[in-house]
Amino acid sequence: MSKPLNVIHIIDSLAVGGAEMMAVNITNGLPKYGVASHICVTRAEGLLKEKISKEVGYVFLNKQGIIDVKALLKLKNYIKKHKIKLIHAHSSSFFIAVLIKLLTPKAKIVWHDHYGKAEQIKVRKSIVLKIASLFFCQIISVNQILVNWAKEKLICKKIKFLANFATINKTVHKTHLNGVEGKRIACVAAFRSQKDHFNLLQAFTFIKNKYPEWTLHLIGEKHNNIYSKQIDAVIEDKGLENNVYFYGSCLDIKYILNQSTIGVLSSNSEGLPVSLLEYGLVGLPVVVTNVGDCKKVVNNYGLVVEKEDALALAKALEKYILDENLRRSKATQFQKHIFENYSEKAYFSKLINIYQEC
């Protein structure tokens, strides 16, 4: 009889982001399927720490610099104490996973590639990752672009495509949206250049001028950097101060989206955004740009426009604004599609098979 699976996930931080959300969601879900689950956070804790289940083992390294011997030994001792043989490393945490394998050769590494700039994959640096892939048992890629890249660039050839899934917090009711009920557009996206809030704001300017009661609600951590300052400048320049609202990082996403009317993403590059799946879970009609796997996920159950085309984005939003029946039908179809094809149960069945192969 085979031994029960015992897995530790490694992630650099618990700030709210796509890879971080996936690491926490997977870690929390594994105990339901008979897998002993742990999570190691290497560099920085964050808001998502509140979401980690009590059933999950937790270790924080407070890692300083590229190689931190103290942090490395702390992780090694944790793995030894809990008799863990399988390491699931997310994104850049592959490096510490490989160092641990050198210290504990029997450990197996599954590397999870969440790279969010799929449209710029050609400029991705791969030398260190290529060497590290010698030590991988399996690679999980969140879209087909990343699968193809791994096949071409990396030494490990055991590569599986596994689309993201999303879960929604059902209990927290904290964030109350401004604006008129039934006339709110929500965008759940980190404030990074690839999310292209400028394109969204340009499109929304058109909406605001024609439909002044409609409001835009931006959920994500806003940093004190050039990107955020430029966003503020655009809002002031376009006179959007009374129509655009910021909420920072939030854990009560279901509650926020249930107050919303349309879900939008205007990225110029993506992998497979978890927020798009969250829109579907709560039954929002969606408008997204054709990047990463967004079009594949949305299929015919939403509106897809080309990236960096503010007019096309505005027209798609307007189409929903003018047609409540279209909003309702697309939302219902998309929700059914997400439940059937991006469900938690289907995801864990595939993931556990990957673990068992290792």
Secondary structure, DSSP 8 states (H G I E B T S, - for coil): -----EEEEEEEE-SSSHHHHHHHHHHHHGGGGT-EEEEEEEEE--GGGGGS-TTSEEEE----SS--HHHHHHHHHHHHHTT--EEEEEGGGHHHHHHHHHHSTT-EEEEEE--S-GGGGGG---HHHHHHGGGEEEEEESSHHHHHHHHHH-S---EEE---------S-------S-TT-EEEEE--SSGGG-HHHHHHHHHHHHHH-TT-EEEEEB---SSHHHHHHHHHHHHHT-TTTEEE-BS-S-HHHHHHT-SEEEE--SS-S--HHHHHHHHHT--EEEES-TTHHHHHTTSSEEE-TT-HHHHHHHHHHHHH-HHHHHHHHHHHHHHHHHHS-HHHHHHHHHHHHHH-
